[in-house]
Amino acid sequence: MKGLVLFILISFFSPFSLPLVENSSHSVCYLYPKSASVSDITPEYEYFKAYPNPAYEVLTVEIGMKLPARISLKMVNLEGEMIRTLADDLFPPGRHFFETTLNSVPSGTYLIRYEKLDKVLVRRVVVK
């Protein structure tokens, strides 16, 4: 039964043929489900990275997922105050790129907080 549910979930998320782009005033989200198939990303290769570091005008956060999941990506300062939300939604398997402009963010050190299911990962980024 689990295999059938997984197949239905993957089938539900696979019809994207063009990149889906979501715009907000600070962030852009690019979804490229065709650029990495589910079999290309093994559970050991699920990843989360932020670049360039240090960042000047634009910061890109890239994640790779094996299965569909609800994720939350937030940029917070060292005091724990949220600067902005980059993503908070259900995403299909594959590679996902989140780009945010840093024009209104003061220079300093920030944390990118990635939450997926019961996992929380943090990357430190410097904004110049």
N, CA, C and O atoms as a GROMACS GRO file, in nm:
protein
  512
    1MET      N    1   0.083  -0.120   0.000
    1MET     CA    2   0.000   0.000   0.000
    1MET      C    3   0.087   0.126   0.000
    1MET      O    4   0.055   0.224  -0.067
    2LYS      N    5   0.200   0.125   0.077
    2LYS     CA    6   0.287   0.242   0.080
    2LYS      C    7   0.342   0.274  -0.057
    2LYS      O    8   0.352   0.391  -0.094
    3GLY      N    9   0.377   0.171  -0.135
    3GLY     CA   10   0.429   0.192  -0.270
    3GLY      C   11   0.326   0.260  -0.358
    3GLY      O   12   0.360   0.347  -0.439
    4LEU      N   13   0.199   0.221  -0.345
    4LEU     CA   14   0.093   0.281  -0.424
    4LEU      C   15   0.074   0.428  -0.388
    4LEU      O   16   0.058   0.512  -0.476
    5VAL      N   17   0.074   0.459  -0.258
    5VAL     CA   18   0.059   0.597  -0.214
    5VAL      C   19   0.176   0.681  -0.265
    5VAL      O   20   0.156   0.793  -0.312
    6LEU      N   21   0.297   0.628  -0.255
    6LEU     CA   22   0.416   0.699  -0.304
    6LEU      C   23   0.405   0.723  -0.454
    6LEU      O   24   0.435   0.832  -0.500
    7PHE      N   25   0.362   0.622  -0.530
    7PHE     CA   26   0.347   0.637  -0.674
    7PHE      C   27   0.244   0.745  -0.708
    7PHE      O   28   0.264   0.825  -0.799
    8ILE      N   29   0.134   0.747  -0.634
    8ILE     CA   30   0.030   0.847  -0.659
    8ILE      C   31   0.085   0.987  -0.628
    8ILE      O   32   0.061   1.080  -0.705
    9LEU      N   33   0.158   1.003  -0.516
    9LEU     CA   34   0.216   1.133  -0.483
    9LEU      C   35   0.314   1.179  -0.589
    9LEU      O   36   0.310   1.295  -0.630
   10ILE      N   37   0.403   1.091  -0.634
   10ILE     CA   38   0.501   1.127  -0.736
   10ILE      C   39   0.430   1.157  -0.867
   10ILE      O   40   0.468   1.252  -0.937
   11SER      N   41   0.330   1.079  -0.902
   11SER     CA   42   0.256   1.104  -1.025
   11SER      C   43   0.184   1.238  -1.018
   11SER      O   44   0.174   1.309  -1.118
   12PHE      N   45   0.133   1.272  -0.899
   12PHE     CA   46   0.063   1.399  -0.882
   12PHE      C   47   0.156   1.516  -0.908
   12PHE      O   48   0.113   1.616  -0.966
   13PHE      N   49   0.282   1.507  -0.867
   13PHE     CA   50   0.374   1.618  -0.879
   13PHE      C   51   0.454   1.619  -1.008
   13PHE      O   52   0.528   1.714  -1.031
   14SER      N   53   0.442   1.520  -1.093
   14SER     CA   54   0.529   1.511  -1.210
   14SER      C   55   0.481   1.583  -1.336
   14SER      O   56   0.561   1.592  -1.429
   15PRO      N   57   0.360   1.636  -1.347
   15PRO     CA   58   0.319   1.692  -1.476
   15PRO      C   59   0.380   1.826  -1.513
   15PRO      O   60   0.350   1.878  -1.621
   16PHE      N   61   0.465   1.885  -1.428
   16PHE     CA   62   0.526   2.013  -1.462
   16PHE      C   63   0.614   1.996  -1.585
   16PHE      O   64   0.702   1.910  -1.586
   17SER      N   65   0.594   2.076  -1.687
   17SER     CA   66   0.680   2.069  -1.805
   17SER      C   67   0.766   2.193  -1.819
   17SER      O   68   0.872   2.188  -1.880
   18LEU      N   69   0.722   2.305  -1.762
   18LEU     CA   70   0.800   2.428  -1.765
   18LEU      C   71   0.830   2.469  -1.622
   18LEU      O   72   0.753   2.435  -1.532
   19PRO      N   73   0.938   2.542  -1.598
   19PRO     CA   74   0.966   2.587  -1.462
   19PRO      C   75   0.852   2.672  -1.408
   19PRO      O   76   0.801   2.760  -1.476
   20LEU      N   77   0.813   2.644  -1.287
   20LEU     CA   78   0.712   2.723  -1.219
   20LEU      C   79   0.783   2.834  -1.145
   20LEU      O   80   0.876   2.807  -1.068
   21VAL      N   81   0.743   2.956  -1.166
   21VAL     CA   82   0.810   3.068  -1.102
   21VAL      C   83   0.711   3.141  -1.014
   21VAL      O   84   0.602   3.178  -1.059
   22GLU      N   85   0.748   3.160  -0.889
   22GLU     CA   86   0.667   3.238  -0.797
   22GLU      C   87   0.744   3.363  -0.762
   22GLU      O   88   0.862   3.354  -0.726
   23ASN      N   89   0.683   3.477  -0.772
   23ASN     CA   90   0.748   3.604  -0.741
   23ASN      C   91   0.686   3.667  -0.617
   23ASN      O   92   0.564   3.663  -0.600
   24SER      N   93   0.768   3.723  -0.533
   24SER     CA   94   0.720   3.811  -0.427
   24SER      C   95   0.811   3.934  -0.432
   24SER      O   96   0.897   3.943  -0.520
   25SER      N   97   0.793   4.025  -0.342
   25SER     CA   98   0.873   4.147  -0.349
   25SER      C   99   1.020   4.121  -0.318
   25SER      O  100   1.106   4.199  -0.360
   26HIS      N  101   1.052   4.014  -0.246
   26HIS     CA  102   1.190   3.987  -0.207
   26HIS      C  103   1.246   3.859  -0.267
   26HIS      O  104   1.368   3.848  -0.285
   27SER      N  105   1.162   3.763  -0.300
   27SER     CA  106   1.212   3.630  -0.334
   27SER      C  107   1.152   3.580  -0.464
   27SER      O  108   1.041   3.617  -0.503
   28VAL      N  109   1.227   3.495  -0.529
   28VAL     CA  110   1.179   3.425  -0.648
   28VAL      C  111   1.208   3.278  -0.626
   28VAL      O  112   1.316   3.241  -0.580
   29CYS      N  113   1.112   3.193  -0.657
   29CYS     CA  114   1.130   3.049  -0.640
   29CYS      C  115   1.122   2.983  -0.777
   29CYS      O  116   1.023   2.999  -0.848
   30TYR      N  117   1.226   2.909  -0.814
   30TYR     CA  118   1.228   2.834  -0.938
   30TYR      C  119   1.216   2.687  -0.906
   30TYR      O  120   1.294   2.636  -0.825
   31LEU      N  121   1.121   2.618  -0.966
   31LEU     CA  122   1.107   2.474  -0.947
   31LEU      C  123   1.145   2.405  -1.077
   31LEU      O  124   1.086   2.433  -1.182
   32TYR      N  125   1.241   2.317  -1.071
   32TYR     CA  126   1.285   2.244  -1.189
   32TYR      C  127   1.267   2.095  -1.169
   32TYR      O  128   1.366   2.023  -1.153
   33PRO      N  129   1.144   2.046  -1.169
   33PRO     CA  130   1.126   1.904  -1.146
   33PRO      C  131   1.187   1.816  -1.255
   33PRO      O  132   1.223   1.702  -1.227
   34LYS      N  133   1.199   1.865  -1.379
   34LYS     CA  134   1.255   1.784  -1.486
   34LYS      C  135   1.407   1.782  -1.484
   34LYS      O  136   1.467   1.695  -1.548
   35SER      N  137   1.473   1.875  -1.413
   35SER     CA  138   1.618   1.881  -1.415
   35SER      C  139   1.682   1.771  -1.332
   35SER      O  140   1.798   1.738  -1.354
   36ALA      N  141   1.610   1.713  -1.240
   36ALA     CA  142   1.663   1.602  -1.162
   36ALA      C  143   1.548   1.506  -1.134
   36ALA      O  144   1.456   1.540  -1.059
   37SER      N  145   1.553   1.391  -1.190
   37SER     CA  146   1.446   1.295  -1.166
   37SER      C  147   1.461   1.239  -1.026
   37SER      O  148   1.565   1.254  -0.962
   38VAL      N  149   1.356   1.173  -0.978
   38VAL     CA  150   1.357   1.119  -0.843
   38VAL      C  151   1.469   1.017  -0.828
   38VAL      O  152   1.531   1.010  -0.722
   39SER      N  153   1.497   0.939  -0.931
   39SER     CA  154   1.601   0.837  -0.920
   39SER      C  155   1.741   0.898  -0.920
   39SER      O  156   1.836   0.831  -0.879
   40ASP      N  157   1.757   1.023  -0.966
   40ASP     CA  158   1.888   1.088  -0.967
   40ASP      C  159   1.932   1.134  -0.828
   40ASP      O  160   2.051   1.153  -0.804
   41ILE      N  161   1.838   1.152  -0.738
   41ILE     CA  162   1.872   1.202  -0.605
   41ILE      C  163   1.843   1.091  -0.505
   41ILE      O  164   1.727   1.063  -0.475
   42THR      N  165   1.945   1.029  -0.454
   42THR     CA  166   1.929   0.923  -0.355
   42THR      C  167   1.909   0.986  -0.218
   42THR      O  168   1.942   1.103  -0.199
   43PRO      N  169   1.856   0.911  -0.121
   43PRO     CA  170   1.838   0.969   0.012
   43PRO      C  171   1.968   1.023   0.071
   43PRO      O  172   1.964   1.120   0.146
   44GLU      N  173   2.081   0.962   0.041
   44GLU     CA  174   2.208   1.011   0.092
   44GLU      C  175   2.247   1.143   0.025
   44GLU      O  176   2.333   1.214   0.077
   45TYR      N  177   2.188   1.175  -0.087
   45TYR     CA  178   2.227   1.294  -0.161
   45TYR      C  179   2.126   1.407  -0.149
   45TYR      O  180   2.136   1.506  -0.222
   46GLU      N  181   2.029   1.395  -0.060
   46GLU     CA  182   1.943   1.510  -0.036
   46GLU      C  183   2.029   1.620   0.022
   46GLU      O  184   2.113   1.594   0.108
   47TYR      N  185   2.011   1.743  -0.023
   47TYR     CA  186   2.102   1.849   0.017
   47TYR      C  187   2.032   1.982   0.036
   47TYR      O  188   1.917   2.001  -0.004
   48PHE      N  189   2.107   2.073   0.097
   48PHE     CA  190   2.061   2.209   0.124
   48PHE      C  191   2.186   2.296   0.128
   48PHE      O  192   2.275   2.273   0.210
   49LYS      N  193   2.192   2.396   0.040
   49LYS     CA  194   2.308   2.485   0.039
   49LYS      C  195   2.265   2.627   0.005
   49LYS      O  196   2.162   2.650  -0.060
   50ALA      N  197   2.346   2.722   0.050
   50ALA     CA  198   2.321   2.864   0.024
   50ALA      C  199   2.447   2.926  -0.034
   50ALA      O  200   2.557   2.905   0.018
   51TYR      N  201   2.432   3.000  -0.141
   51TYR     CA  202   2.549   3.062  -0.207
   51TYR      C  203   2.506   3.189  -0.279
   51TYR      O  204   2.386   3.205  -0.305
   52PRO      N  205   2.596   3.279  -0.314
   52PRO     CA  206   2.737   3.283  -0.274
   52PRO      C  207   2.748   3.322  -0.128
   52PRO      O  208   2.654   3.377  -0.070
   53ASN      N  209   2.859   3.295  -0.070
   53ASN     CA  210   2.882   3.331   0.070
   53ASN      C  211   3.024   3.382   0.083
   53ASN      O  212   3.117   3.301   0.076
   54PRO      N  213   3.046   3.509   0.101
   54PRO     CA  214   2.949   3.614   0.135
   54PRO      C  215   2.863   3.654   0.014
   54PRO      O  216   2.905   3.643  -0.101
   55ALA      N  217   2.743   3.701   0.045
   55ALA     CA  218   2.649   3.744  -0.058
   55ALA      C  219   2.643   3.896  -0.061
   55ALA      O  220   2.655   3.962   0.043
   56TYR      N  221   2.625   3.951  -0.180
   56TYR     CA  222   2.621   4.096  -0.196
   56TYR      C  223   2.482   4.146  -0.232
   56TYR      O  224   2.422   4.222  -0.156
   57GLU      N  225   2.429   4.106  -0.346
   57GLU     CA  226   2.298   4.155  -0.391
   57GLU      C  227   2.191   4.047  -0.391
   57GLU      O  228   2.074   4.075  -0.365
   58VAL      N  229   2.231   3.924  -0.421
   58VAL     CA  230   2.136   3.813  -0.434
   58VAL      C  231   2.191   3.691  -0.362
   58VAL      O  232   2.310   3.662  -0.369
   59LEU      N  233   2.102   3.621  -0.292
   59LEU     CA  234   2.138   3.495  -0.226
   59LEU      C  235   2.053   3.385  -0.287
   59LEU      O  236   1.932   3.401  -0.303
   60THR      N  237   2.115   3.273  -0.321
   60THR     CA  238   2.044   3.158  -0.376
   60THR      C  239   2.052   3.044  -0.275
   60THR      O  240   2.159   3.012  -0.225
   61VAL      N  241   1.937   2.985  -0.247
   61VAL     CA  242   1.931   2.867  -0.162
   61VAL      C  243   1.884   2.753  -0.251
   61VAL      O  244   1.783   2.765  -0.320
   62GLU      N  245   1.958   2.643  -0.249
   62GLU     CA  246   1.927   2.528  -0.334
   62GLU      C  247   1.904   2.407  -0.246
   62GLU      O  248   1.980   2.380  -0.153
   63ILE      N  249   1.797   2.334  -0.276
   63ILE     CA  250   1.770   2.210  -0.203
   63ILE      C  251   1.743   2.099  -0.303
   63ILE      O  252   1.694   2.124  -0.413
   64GLY      N  253   1.775   1.977  -0.264
   64GLY     CA  254   1.743   1.858  -0.342
   64GLY      C  255   1.666   1.762  -0.254
   64GLY      O  256   1.708   1.732  -0.143
   65MET      N  257   1.554   1.714  -0.305
   65MET     CA  258   1.467   1.626  -0.225
   65MET      C  259   1.435   1.499  -0.302
   65MET      O  260   1.415   1.502  -0.423
   66LYS      N  261   1.430   1.389  -0.231
   66LYS     CA  262   1.396   1.259  -0.290
   66LYS      C  263   1.245   1.241  -0.298
   66LYS      O  264   1.194   1.184  -0.395
   67LEU      N  265   1.173   1.289  -0.198
   67LEU     CA  266   1.028   1.270  -0.191
   67LEU      C  267   0.959   1.405  -0.173
   67LEU      O  268   1.022   1.500  -0.126
   68PRO      N  269   0.832   1.414  -0.208
   68PRO     CA  270   0.759   1.538  -0.183
   68PRO      C  271   0.752   1.565  -0.032
   68PRO      O  272   0.739   1.472   0.047
   69ALA      N  273   0.761   1.691   0.005
   69ALA     CA  274   0.756   1.725   0.147
   69ALA      C  275   0.723   1.872   0.164
   69ALA      O  276   0.747   1.954   0.076
   70ARG      N  277   0.667   1.903   0.279
   70ARG     CA  278   0.645   2.043   0.316
   70ARG      C  279   0.777   2.094   0.372
   70ARG      O  280   0.835   2.034   0.462
   71ILE      N  281   0.823   2.205   0.316
   71ILE     CA  282   0.947   2.264   0.365
   71ILE      C  283   0.923   2.409   0.406
   71ILE      O  284   0.831   2.475   0.358
   72SER      N  285   1.010   2.454   0.494
   72SER     CA  286   1.009   2.593   0.538
   72SER      C  287   1.152   2.643   0.530
   72SER      O  288   1.243   2.582   0.586
   73LEU      N  289   1.172   2.753   0.460
   73LEU     CA  290   1.303   2.819   0.450
   73LEU      C  291   1.288   2.961   0.500
   73LEU      O  292   1.208   3.038   0.446
   74LYS      N  293   1.363   2.996   0.604
   74LYS     CA  294   1.352   3.130   0.661
   74LYS      C  295   1.491   3.189   0.680
   74LYS      O  296   1.586   3.118   0.712
   75MET      N  297   1.501   3.318   0.659
   75MET     CA  298   1.624   3.392   0.686
   75MET      C  299   1.603   3.464   0.819
   75MET      O  300   1.510   3.542   0.833
   76VAL      N  301   1.693   3.437   0.916
   76VAL     CA  302   1.681   3.498   1.047
   76VAL      C  303   1.814   3.564   1.085
   76VAL      O  304   1.920   3.523   1.036
   77ASN      N  305   1.809   3.665   1.170
   77ASN     CA  306   1.934   3.725   1.218
   77ASN      C  307   1.984   3.644   1.337
   77ASN      O  308   1.919   3.548   1.378
   78LEU      N  309   2.098   3.682   1.392
   78LEU     CA  310   2.159   3.603   1.501
   78LEU      C  311   2.081   3.612   1.632
   78LEU      O  312   2.105   3.532   1.723
   79GLU      N  313   1.989   3.708   1.642
   79GLU     CA  314   1.902   3.717   1.760
   79GLU      C  315   1.778   3.630   1.744
   79GLU      O  316   1.698   3.620   1.837
   80GLY      N  317   1.761   3.566   1.630
   80GLY     CA  318   1.647   3.480   1.605
   80GLY      C  319   1.528   3.550   1.542
   80GLY      O  320   1.424   3.487   1.522
   81GLU      N  321   1.540   3.679   1.512
   81GLU     CA  322   1.430   3.752   1.449
   81GLU      C  323   1.423   3.717   1.301
   81GLU      O  324   1.525   3.716   1.232
   82MET      N  325   1.302   3.689   1.254
   82MET     CA  326   1.286   3.652   1.113
   82MET      C  327   1.302   3.775   1.024
   82MET      O  328   1.238   3.878   1.047
   83ILE      N  329   1.387   3.763   0.923
   83ILE     CA  330   1.407   3.869   0.825
   83ILE      C  331   1.309   3.851   0.710
   83ILE      O  332   1.244   3.946   0.668
   84ARG      N  333   1.299   3.728   0.660
   84ARG     CA  334   1.202   3.696   0.556
   84ARG      C  335   1.184   3.546   0.542
   84ARG      O  336   1.270   3.467   0.581
   85THR      N  337   1.069   3.509   0.486
   85THR     CA  338   1.039   3.369   0.456
   85THR      C  339   1.066   3.347   0.308
   85THR      O  340   1.009   3.416   0.224
   86LEU      N  341   1.151   3.251   0.277
   86LEU     CA  342   1.181   3.218   0.138
   86LEU      C  343   1.084   3.115   0.083
   86LEU      O  344   1.050   3.119  -0.036
   87ALA      N  345   1.038   3.023   0.167
   87ALA     CA  346   0.944   2.920   0.124
   87ALA      C  347   0.874   2.863   0.246
   87ALA      O  348   0.932   2.853   0.354
   88ASP      N  349   0.748   2.825   0.228
   88ASP     CA  350   0.672   2.757   0.332
   88ASP      C  351   0.555   2.690   0.262
   88ASP      O  352   0.443   2.740   0.262
   89ASP      N  353   0.584   2.573   0.201
   89ASP     CA  354   0.483   2.508   0.119
   89ASP      C  355   0.522   2.363   0.094
   89ASP      O  356   0.629   2.318   0.134
   90LEU      N  357   0.434   2.291   0.027
   90LEU     CA  358   0.461   2.154  -0.016
   90LEU      C  359   0.532   2.159  -0.151
   90LEU      O  360   0.487   2.229  -0.242
   91PHE      N  361   0.644   2.085  -0.164
   91PHE     CA  362   0.722   2.085  -0.287
   91PHE      C  363   0.739   1.943  -0.338
   91PHE      O  364   0.750   1.849  -0.259
   92PRO      N  365   0.743   1.926  -0.470
   92PRO     CA  366   0.764   1.794  -0.530
   92PRO      C  367   0.911   1.753  -0.519
   92PRO      O  368   0.995   1.836  -0.485
   93PRO      N  369   0.942   1.627  -0.547
   93PRO     CA  370   1.082   1.584  -0.545
   93PRO      C  371   1.161   1.654  -0.654
   93PRO      O  372   1.105   1.697  -0.755
   94GLY      N  373   1.292   1.664  -0.635
   94GLY     CA  374   1.378   1.724  -0.735
   94GLY      C  375   1.462   1.835  -0.677
   94GLY      O  376   1.476   1.847  -0.555
   95ARG      N  377   1.517   1.918  -0.766
   95ARG     CA  378   1.600   2.031  -0.726
   95ARG      C  379   1.516   2.157  -0.725
   95ARG      O  380   1.434   2.180  -0.815
   96HIS      N  381   1.536   2.238  -0.624
   96HIS     CA  382   1.461   2.362  -0.609
   96HIS      C  383   1.558   2.475  -0.577
   96HIS      O  384   1.649   2.459  -0.496
   97PHE      N  385   1.536   2.589  -0.640
   97PHE     CA  386   1.623   2.706  -0.622
   97PHE      C  387   1.538   2.822  -0.572
   97PHE      O  388   1.434   2.853  -0.630
   98PHE      N  389   1.584   2.885  -0.465
   98PHE     CA  390   1.515   3.000  -0.407
   98PHE      C  391   1.612   3.117  -0.409
   98PHE      O  392   1.721   3.109  -0.352
   99GLU      N  393   1.572   3.223  -0.473
   99GLU     CA  394   1.659   3.339  -0.489
   99GLU      C  395   1.595   3.458  -0.418
   99GLU      O  396   1.476   3.483  -0.433
  100THR      N  397   1.674   3.530  -0.339
  100THR     CA  398   1.622   3.646  -0.270
  100THR      C  399   1.718   3.763  -0.286
  100THR      O  400   1.840   3.746  -0.282
  101THR      N  401   1.662   3.881  -0.303
  101THR     CA  402   1.745   4.002  -0.314
  101THR      C  403   1.781   4.049  -0.175
  101THR      O  404   1.704   4.033  -0.080
  102LEU      N  405   1.898   4.108  -0.163
  102LEU     CA  406   1.948   4.151  -0.033
  102LEU      C  407   1.960   4.303  -0.022
  102LEU      O  408   2.025   4.353   0.069
  103ASN      N  409   1.898   4.376  -0.114
  103ASN     CA  410   1.909   4.522  -0.116
  103ASN      C  411   1.865   4.586   0.015
  103ASN      O  412   1.926   4.683   0.060
  104SER      N  413   1.760   4.534   0.076
  104SER     CA  414   1.707   4.595   0.198
  104SER      C  415   1.759   4.528   0.325
  104SER      O  416   1.716   4.562   0.435
  105VAL      N  417   1.850   4.431   0.311
  105VAL     CA  418   1.904   4.359   0.427
  105VAL      C  419   2.036   4.424   0.468
  105VAL      O  420   2.128   4.433   0.386
  106PRO      N  421   2.049   4.469   0.592
  106PRO     CA  422   2.175   4.530   0.638
  106PRO      C  423   2.290   4.428   0.637
  106PRO      O  424   2.267   4.308   0.649
  107SER      N  425   2.410   4.478   0.621
  107SER     CA  426   2.528   4.391   0.626
  107SER      C  427   2.534   4.321   0.761
  107SER      O  428   2.498   4.378   0.864
  108GLY      N  429   2.578   4.195   0.758
  108GLY     CA  430   2.590   4.119   0.883
  108GLY      C  431   2.583   3.970   0.857
  108GLY      O  432   2.586   3.926   0.742
  109THR      N  433   2.575   3.895   0.964
  109THR     CA  434   2.568   3.750   0.957
  109THR      C  435   2.424   3.707   0.982
  109THR      O  436   2.359   3.755   1.075
  110TYR      N  437   2.375   3.616   0.899
  110TYR     CA  438   2.238   3.567   0.908
  110TYR      C  439   2.238   3.415   0.902
  110TYR      O  440   2.337   3.353   0.862
  111LEU      N  441   2.126   3.356   0.941
  111LEU     CA  442   2.109   3.211   0.933
  111LEU      C  443   1.996   3.180   0.838
  111LEU      O  444   1.891   3.245   0.841
  112ILE      N  445   2.016   3.080   0.753
  112ILE     CA  446   1.909   3.027   0.668
  112ILE      C  447   1.863   2.898   0.736
  112ILE      O  448   1.939   2.802   0.747
  113ARG      N  449   1.740   2.898   0.781
  113ARG     CA  450   1.684   2.784   0.856
  113ARG      C  451   1.595   2.703   0.763
  113ARG      O  452   1.497   2.754   0.708
  114TYR      N  453   1.629   2.574   0.747
  114TYR     CA  454   1.559   2.482   0.658
  114TYR      C  455   1.490   2.376   0.745
  114TYR      O  456   1.557   2.302   0.817
  115GLU      N  457   1.358   2.370   0.736
  115GLU     CA  458   1.281   2.270   0.810
  115GLU      C  459   1.210   2.180   0.712
  115GLU      O  460   1.140   2.226   0.621
  116LYS      N  461   1.227   2.050   0.732
  116LYS     CA  462   1.160   1.950   0.649
  116LYS      C  463   1.125   1.832   0.738
  116LYS      O  464   1.213   1.766   0.793
  117LEU      N  465   0.997   1.806   0.753
  117LEU     CA  466   0.948   1.701   0.841
  117LEU      C  467   1.006   1.722   0.981
  117LEU      O  468   0.979   1.825   1.043
  118ASP      N  469   1.084   1.628   1.033
  118ASP     CA  470   1.140   1.642   1.168
  118ASP      C  471   1.285   1.688   1.165
  118ASP      O  472   1.354   1.682   1.268
  119LYS      N  473   1.334   1.734   1.051
  119LYS     CA  474   1.472   1.774   1.034
  119LYS      C  475   1.483   1.926   1.028
  119LYS      O  476   1.405   1.992   0.959
  120VAL      N  477   1.580   1.982   1.101
  120VAL     CA  478   1.608   2.125   1.095
  120VAL      C  479   1.757   2.141   1.067
  120VAL      O  480   1.840   2.092   1.142
  121LEU      N  481   1.789   2.211   0.957
  121LEU     CA  482   1.927   2.240   0.922
  121LEU      C  483   1.946   2.390   0.914
  121LEU      O  484   1.852   2.463   0.880
  122VAL      N  485   2.066   2.437   0.945
  122VAL     CA  486   2.093   2.580   0.943
  122VAL      C  487   2.223   2.604   0.869
  122VAL      O  488   2.321   2.532   0.888
  123ARG      N  489   2.224   2.707   0.785
  123ARG     CA  490   2.345   2.752   0.716
  123ARG      C  491   2.367   2.898   0.753
  123ARG      O  492   2.274   2.978   0.755
  124ARG      N  493   2.492   2.931   0.782
  124ARG     CA  494   2.527   3.070   0.812
  124ARG      C  495   2.570   3.140   0.684
  124ARG      O  496   2.650   3.087   0.607
  125VAL      N  497   2.518   3.260   0.662
  125VAL     CA  498   2.556   3.340   0.546
  125VAL      C  499   2.594   3.480   0.591
  125VAL      O  500   2.539   3.533   0.688
  126VAL      N  501   2.687   3.538   0.520
  126VAL     CA  502   2.731   3.674   0.548
  126VAL      C  503   2.680   3.763   0.436
  126VAL      O  504   2.700   3.733   0.319
  127VAL      N  505   2.616   3.872   0.471
  127VAL     CA  506   2.566   3.970   0.374
  127VAL      C  507   2.657   4.091   0.383
  127VAL      O  508   2.677   4.147   0.491
  128LYS      N  509   2.713   4.131   0.267
  128LYS     CA  510   2.803   4.248   0.265
  128LYS      C  511   2.738   4.363   0.192
  128LYS      O  512   2.798   4.470   0.180
   0.00000   0.00000   0.00000
